[in-house]
Every structure is written in structure tokens, then in C-alpha cells.
């Protein structure tokens, strides 16, 4: 259990301020700041290492479900129940652009590496790519091959990966113009990509995390023990790809060993559903957010 | 914010929107100094001290509208009807009180309002009212010295209320308090209870009427009554509606929305019960019922609707609370009263002591205890029911007694007894102790026969009753069989036999399917086991039964039973569907058995089939889901599939990637369009198409030769090889047309239509032409096609030049020339008219045209034509009137020059016409729809 010692299991700060459930907590590109969003229709910028709230962004008409910061930390995008994707300026707090077009709630947003496009995953079974460079508010591309709600989206340099309730993880490769659909047979709640880029971790609604090899589509490992049946809960990998982290609906956070799928550590992070787990890009630091309205910063 | 030095530091509270406040202040100051007064009325804004604009209107968002925010006009509600003042001068109109009364008030005055009759007039209000009315009426009839209605005070009620009467009977006298009457406060309590009941009634009624009457309680309460209360020296009159809100006196916020009052009260009382008090916001009370599960603290916009998404999915833990809120029930008023009392006890004002015993405590009457063995169903213990218990063993059949009278009597009596019950038999036995005739009752003569008859009668009756029961139901629902009805009612099928009325089997609970004869023959042990263990259609017993039959037949053979009697109610398709289900289920069961056996060999308990192998109508899917897939799920998933996906060029650009589909046309749906249009044509047209196809082999080869560069793309597109497509590979035509008229992207249906009509027209044209030939006329051919043909010819013209130089392609060009000859020949006939016209203009041209139209060329003529050709370009260019046709002619002529050898073949008119037709048909197939459309236009023009 020496590995467990390296895990961020000690609570460093509690970030309080959101009224109602916090739906997502994300580090920025360098891990110095964090953005959280929630049911109270606000997005909040924090310094998680000092535990202070910096700024509150209000413009959403409904709950905010996901947020993502550009790599240069100048802009961020958010999405939520109001079916729009907002493109914000961090420092002024103004909305630069609103992308309308989704026919349903938008579950997830991500920037690409160069922060030139935003990809959003929606309840309307589509992924939409929005252009941040031009002034066009029409989507650059609509990917609507999914059969059900798209819950999560991940971008690499050349691919768009989406996880959907139809049980598939679909990889859209722009270099070869292929779509690879990995059917897991269970609704996919959240996907995240390993740091080496070879694997995809898919959190399924049968309380299972599945690790897939991206090149072959092979199922590498299955992680069980937590509860994930009805809420959108996140999962991620640690920086070293040694452990898999998953939030549970009973307020616990689980750490599994990547290889032998053993629960290395689990602890009660929140009283209620853990909605989001985010890992610091460099250090061993973790953010968890919960329905109880708090965001907690965990360090080792 | 990228680096740490830019880190934000916060002290104090930020001052927000300074500039806004500044401007507001400025505005306010300007307003105060009177600057705004100078503005026109519509520009003036009402502002508060802060300078914020004060809105007014229906809600807080309205601006000034209508006539001073009313719906009226300057003249009032409606323009008054015009009355001429010439004849009837508008005199001083007499106003009466009824002009100012509302309907309900009038009704009140007229005495039409609902009130207690004098008999039940507990407190004498109706009497007072009645007397007042009476006085008024009398006053009207005979005017007295005092004008106007008699003041209420002067008119006392004439009758006494029943309450007063009762009290008087109980010994109470006027002027005495009720308490004094009896030491035991029975009467007092009664009166107070009555009063309380009345007051609570008043409370619950929320209509304005009730309010009015309530005030009446206070004002016009009979003097004697208030007197009574005062004299009674009991506790002071309870303040019924203590003021608890912060509204102004007399202001009733719920005046026009009484249902909200109830809601509020219930909420208040609920809060008190719980023990905490939440501040009530209007919004909550407005959206309360709808937003039972909305997330705390967040509302949504006024224009948005609450939907599923707004429910707080995360707050699914305290169900009690949501339950309470959802279950909106109006508070019980009696409860309310008691609450007020008890709450008073809690916090007693200084100097006051809490009453030790309150008279107001309501008595509670507990419901009676229900004995444990009580069954909530009435059972009729009539003789009939008691008697219907079947006699298990039928008495032996005995011959009737010799005496005919006795026989008749016995039979009649038996029928009677069977109808009326055993009781009657006993009764009559007792009665007719001495009567010899009734000896058979006591075991005398004919007793055996009587028993037998009685039994038979009873049997008959029970059957009858059953029958009537069945009949009663069946005519109303003709298609309902007993089984479907049973399944609807959730019954389990009973063991059914007509002669036995044994109902104890049904009460046993467990049921068994009828064991058929075939079962005994065919059922092997294993099948028995499987069928017993697996009941895939448990939900539908009838279906299960059918399935078992099916299963037996399929795997075990056995006696075939005819299905017709069983499934006559099912439609053919339903039967087929069911059969499919059965097949699947049977297969699954077989598989499961095999699986079972395997597992048994490994000595492991399994619950494969026990795990809910339930079949519904969609049985085939279900079996996949439950049985097979569960076993193999780990193997089948994850499943990888690959598809082609086309990223948009801009997306690739934004990702800094080269577009994998760079320069390639989108896999267009266009590939389909024309084929479809042909495929969906009526059969006759199709036949025509095929006929034409057989005639035109050459053009096809031509196109394949002509478009080598297009073929690359065709490969790319990967179309399925279709018969029609193989014949009409028309993409080449598309590509030809595109540079000329880029309107390829026209509506699909238009194209369909165009294709169909053109084909029809072609057939008609062929017919006309042949007819014309027979009659010896020159039928003008469809000139319009020339336009479509022209580009091809130009192209071929341009191509033919290099071909001349290169001898290698000789053969190919020869082929092409053949085709082009046909084309030119097509033109010939149609040129007739024009050439004739031109002949008038220039004899030289005319002669050429004439020759062409004749279709027969002698050598010298040809030579002459060639000479024509040489100076032709100049000619045509200078000739402004030269149109497509003339140019076409030129083209054809210029080519013809090179094809003298082949031209000799076509000398006869017949041949010509044949070619002509071929060309037309081919052109119909090869020319694009655009051409066809144009041709139609052209035709129309010509017709006009």
C-alpha cells in the first residue's frame, strides 16, 4: 500500500460558495486555478491551493454542466441546461460568444489543443464543433452518428472522442476520416484519456469503469466497487497513469490500481454524490465536487 | 491571470458598477431640478430617489399603455349610443339604486340569495332579513311619513330562531346568561359548540358572500343574541381572525384568489407543526405545487417552463419532504382553531395565566376496533348458496314411483326445493308431519326417487347459473374469451370441466394445465422437466399453453391437435409473430437445457433459466438480451466497428491537419437521383426504356470512351451495380453538362417529372413521326434536343481535331463519327423549316440546307458543300441571326466532310428516320434532365 501514500487523500481546502450542487470542477491548464460550475447557474474561478474564490461568472440561464479552460488560460467555455455553449473571456468575465444550435442540454465541452474550436456534447445525440476564430456561430461540424445522448467528449490532437449513453465510445479521426465505434454494451457516462494517449477510460452506468485500448478497441481492465448508476459522475487517471480515480454516488472516491484493478484506496470525500473528479496536470492534487455544494481540494 | 504575480488580492467588498450608479444619480438630480418637467409627457420617466426607473403596470415590467394604464378611453368604457336630441330631449334621467348595484347585490336585494329557511334559522338572520324585506315592501306600498327605507334598527325580527326556542324550552329566559341556567354547563357548551361550528364554517368559506355574511354577523346580529353572549359571563368572544399579516387594515391580498389563502394557511399550519417557520415568498406559493422538486434556491425565468430538467435530481434523499409538499391538502379548519389555542398556551403574555382547562379542546372519537377475523366482504348466507354445495355422490337412479300423482308431486317439490333451498324442505317436512302425501320426505314411499330428482334439479340449476353467468358476459364483449378475460383480470386459469362444480380446486391457489392425452403418450422425462421449469410466457397463460403445445409438437412429436379452435381469435400476422416467438423460445430452452447439462456435469448449480426468461411479444429480442448475451457479454463487448467519417475542411484546418478528403467530392446523394427517377417510373415507361436501351449500344461505348477522366471518380464513389445503372450510367452526361449549364442541382422531383414526361413525349413523338411518314408528311422532329446535343458535338468537334492528327485513335474516332452522323441526321429533318427560311435570304445557304434535308448526297453536291464550309465560318460569324441550329449545322457539316465514306450507307429515307428515332431515344437517355427540361421549354415555344 505504499502507492496509496502518494495519492491525494488529505483534504487541503474546501471551496464553498456554490449554492446547490456543483456539477463540474476543472483545473486550468497549469493547475494553478480551478473552475467550477453548478446548479446555481454560475461558474466560479478559484485558487484551489489557497482556497479562495476569485471570480464568479454569471450568464447562464440554467445549470452549468461543464466548463473547460483554454491552454493559454485566457478563455474558457461552458455549457449547460440552456442548450448553449458560452465562450468566455476569463479576465473581463464577459461572454465573447454564445453558440446556439444544440436541441437539448449540453453535457460537456472541450477545447482543442490550439483552442481554436470548442466541441460540445449534447443531449440531442450530437457532437458539435464550434469555431472560436471566425465570427460564425454555425457549427463547423455536426457529428450525429450517436444513437443516444452524448455524455462526455475528449479531444486529442487529431481525434474527437465521444462517449454516449448508447454504450459506444466513438473516435473520430480527422487524419484518415474514419469513425471507430467501440460498443461497450453499457451506457457510457464519462470518458477520459490516459496521459500516454493509448487508453480510454470509460465510466459506465453499470457501476463499472472500463479501460480500453484505443488502437485495437480491446477491453484491458474493468474497475468495480463504486456506485455509478444514475448520476453523471466523473472518472480520471492520475498523472502517472498508475491509478484510476472514480467518484461514487455515495460520496466516496475510489482509487484503483490501473493494472490489477484493485481498490487501492477509498475514502469519503463528500456526503452526497461526487459529481466530478479532476486531477492536477502536474502535481498530486485532486479536485472533487459534489451535490452537497462543496468542492474539495485533496493533496497528499 | 496566467502567472502568480497577477494573483488577485481582495480587501473589502467591491463597489459594483460605479458608472451606472453615477449616471443614475445624475438623472435623479436632473429630475429633481425640474429638467425633466420640460420634456414631453411621453419622455418623462418616473424615477425613485436612486434615479432608477420605476416601472408600473400589470406586473413590475409594464410601461404605460392604453389610456392612463386602463383599457378605457377618454370617453369611458364605450362610446354612448347616439340619441337624437331633437325629438326627445335628454331629460334628467332618474337614477335608481339598481343602477349602481352588481348582479349579486341585486340578487341579495331581491331576496334571491341562498339562505337558511326560517325553520333552520338558528340565529335568526334570515328572519331578520325577511322582516326587513317585509317592512321595505310595506313601506313601498304605503308611503309613510318617514321617507326612505325603514332603518334596520327599528325593525326587529318577528320570529324567534330555533336556537332561542330550544334554549327557552330548556329553561332559559331572556335576559339571563346561559351559564346561570344550569350548574352543569351542558347547555352552555352546546351553545358554544354550535357557535364554534358556525364560526369555523364561516372561516372555511372563502367566497366574498361569506365575507359579507360574516360582517353581517357582527352588525346585524340579533340584539338578543349578542345580549345572550354578553350576559353569559363566559370567556370573551374569541377573536376569530386575528390579524397576523402585515397588510393594511381591510386589505385582503387573496380577495380574488381565495384558493391561495387556503394554500397559505395550510402552509403556515404545516410549518407550525414542524416547528420552524420559513419566510414565505410569493414565488414559492406561486410555483410551489409545480416545483416540488426544484433545486433549492434557484428559480427559473418567468418565461421559461419548468420541465423535467429542472427537477432537482440530486435531492432524491428526503422523500418525506417532497411528499409533504407534493401532497397539497387544505388544512382542516378545526385543526387550525385548536392550533391557535394551543399556540397561545405556549407563550402567555405577562400578567396572564394560561387556562387550566380549555373548553375548546376537540374530542376525538377513535374508529371502532375491527375484530381480527373480520372479512371485508359480505357473504350472503342464503339457502341457495348453502345448498349449492354439490352432493358429491349422486344418488342411484331409481325408477319413478308407480303413482303418477306422487311422481308429479315429487318432481315439482324437488324443483321447488332446489330453487328455494334445503330450508324449505325441512320446513315442509315439519309442516306435513301427518300428511301422507309427503311421506317421501321422511324416507317413505318415493324417497329415493325424490333424492334423485332433487340432485338432478340442483345439478341443472348450478349449470344454468353458470351458463347465465357466462352468457351475461359474452354478448357484451363478443370477442372476449374466458382466457383473455382471465388474463385481463389477472386470474389464473381454472381447471375447467362442465360437469364438475368443484370450486375448491380454485381456492387451492396453485393451478395446473390440463394434461392432455398426448402428454401421456409423448412426454419424455426431459421435456417434462424443461417445460415445467421454463414458462417463458408466464404473463399470458393462454399463450403459454399454446407455447407448450407448440413445444411438444416441435420436439416431441405426438398427436397433432388442430390449432384452429385455439387461436381462432388471432389474426394471421399475430399467429406468425407468435410462432416466431415460440421458435425462439424453444430454441432458447433447448440451448438452456444443453447448457444445464453441461453445467450439471461440472456439478455447479446454475440459474440460467431461472433468471427471468420472460417472453413477451418481442420475444426474439428478449431472449437475446437475457439468455445468450448475458453469457457472452464479456466476449462480445467491446465491439469495434469502423465507418467512414468526413470531417469538414474547416475542422481539419482548425486542427492543423490535412483534409483526408481533400479535393474529393462529397459522396453525393446525387448518384442516386436519376436512377431512382427511372426506377420509380411506371412500368410502361420502363418497358420503353428497355426497348430503347436495346437499340442503343453504340452510344454507351461512346460515353465510356469519351470520359476517361471521369471514370476515376466513378470508381471512388463505389456504387452498387444495378441493372439500370449499368445501362444508364449517366454520370458522364452530368459532367458534360455541368460546364454549360451549371444548374445541375435542381429539385429532385422536378427531375423525376421531367424524365417521365420526356419519355412519354418521346414515345408519342415516335408514333407521330411514323404516322407522318406513312402519310407522306414531313414531321418536324424535336428540335429542342439540338441544344442539348450541341455541347457534345462541340466537344467532339474539338476532340476530333487531334484525332485527325493521331492515327492511333482512328478506330475510335470512327466510332464516334458514326454516332455523330446520327446526330446530324437527327438535326436534318428539323432543320427543314429554318433552312427553307434561310434559303429565301441567301440562295447559297438555302441550297445547302435543301440538300441536307433531302438526306441524299451526290458527290458533286458534297463537294459543293465542302466549298461552302470553307467560307462558312466567316459567313456565320458575320451573320448575327445565326443561331444554335445554324451552328449545329455547320458542325455537322464540317464533320460530314470527313465522313464521306460512311455517309453513303444512309441514303434511304427509312434508314434516316430510324436513325432519327434512335438518336432521340438515346438522347433521352443520355442528355441530362436539364436538357430535357430545356427541350420541353423549346417545344412549348415552338408550339406557341
Contacts between the chains, C-beta under 8 A, distances in Angstrom:
chain1	res1	chain2	res2	distance
A	19	B	296	7.7
A	19	B	297	4.8
A	19	B	298	7.4
A	20	B	295	5.0
A	20	B	296	6.3
A	20	B	297	5.9
A	20	B	298	6.3
A	20	B	312	7.7
A	21	B	295	7.1
A	21	B	312	7.8
A	21	B	314	4.8
A	30	B	2	7.6
A	32	B	4	7.1
A	33	B	1	6.9
A	39	B	295	5.0
A	39	B	298	6.4
A	39	B	312	7.6
A	39	B	314	7.8
A	40	B	297	6.8
A	40	B	298	6.0
A	41	B	298	6.7
A	47	B	7	7.2
A	52	B	10	7.5
A	54	B	1	8.0
A	54	B	8	5.2
A	55	B	8	7.7
A	61	B	300	7.7
A	61	B	301	6.6
A	61	B	304	7.5
A	62	B	300	7.2
A	62	B	309	7.4
A	62	B	310	7.8
A	63	B	295	7.9
A	63	B	298	8.0
A	72	B	2	7.2
A	73	B	1	6.2
A	73	B	2	5.0
A	74	B	2	7.8
A	81	B	309	5.5
A	90	B	1	6.1
A	91	B	1	6.2
A	105	B	309	6.2
A	112	B	654	7.0
A	112	B	655	6.1
A	114	B	654	7.4
A	114	B	655	7.6
A	114	B	656	6.9
A	116	B	654	4.5
A	116	B	655	7.8
A	117	B	651	7.0
A	117	B	654	4.8
A	117	B	655	7.5
A	129	B	648	7.9
A	129	B	651	5.6
A	129	B	654	7.9
A	131	B	650	6.8
A	131	B	654	6.6
A	133	B	654	7.0
A	140	B	648	5.7
A	140	B	650	4.9
A	140	B	651	5.0
A	140	B	654	6.8
A	141	B	647	6.4
A	141	B	648	4.5
A	141	B	650	7.7
A	141	B	651	4.8
A	143	B	645	7.6
A	145	B	643	7.2
A	145	B	645	7.6
A	157	B	655	7.3
A	158	B	655	6.6
A	158	B	657	6.0
A	169	B	638	7.9
A	172	B	645	5.4
A	172	B	647	7.1
A	173	B	645	7.6
A	174	B	647	4.5
A	174	B	651	6.6
A	174	B	652	5.6
A	174	B	655	5.6
A	174	B	657	5.0
A	174	B	660	7.3
A	175	B	657	5.8
A	175	B	658	7.7
A	175	B	660	6.2
A	176	B	660	5.5
A	177	B	644	6.4
A	177	B	645	5.7
A	177	B	646	5.8
A	177	B	647	6.2
A	177	B	660	3.9
A	177	B	661	5.7
A	178	B	642	5.7
A	178	B	643	7.0
A	178	B	644	6.5
A	178	B	645	5.8
A	179	B	642	6.9
A	179	B	643	4.4
A	179	B	644	7.2
A	179	B	645	3.7
A	180	B	640	6.3
A	180	B	641	7.4
A	180	B	642	5.3
A	181	B	640	7.0
A	181	B	641	4.6
A	181	B	642	7.4
A	181	B	643	6.9
A	182	B	638	4.6
A	182	B	639	7.1
A	182	B	640	5.3
A	183	B	637	6.2
A	183	B	638	5.9
A	183	B	639	4.2
A	183	B	640	7.6
A	183	B	641	7.1
A	184	B	637	5.5
A	184	B	638	5.0
A	185	B	633	6.1
A	185	B	636	7.3
A	185	B	637	3.9
A	185	B	638	7.4
A	185	B	639	7.8
A	186	B	637	7.9
A	210	B	638	7.4
A	212	B	638	6.2
A	216	B	640	7.6
A	217	B	638	5.7
A	217	B	639	7.9
A	217	B	640	3.4
A	218	B	638	7.5
A	219	B	637	7.2
A	219	B	638	5.2
A	230	B	313	7.8
A	231	B	313	7.4
A	231	B	314	7.4
A	272	B	314	6.7
A	272	B	317	7.6
A	273	B	314	6.1
A	291	B	314	3.9
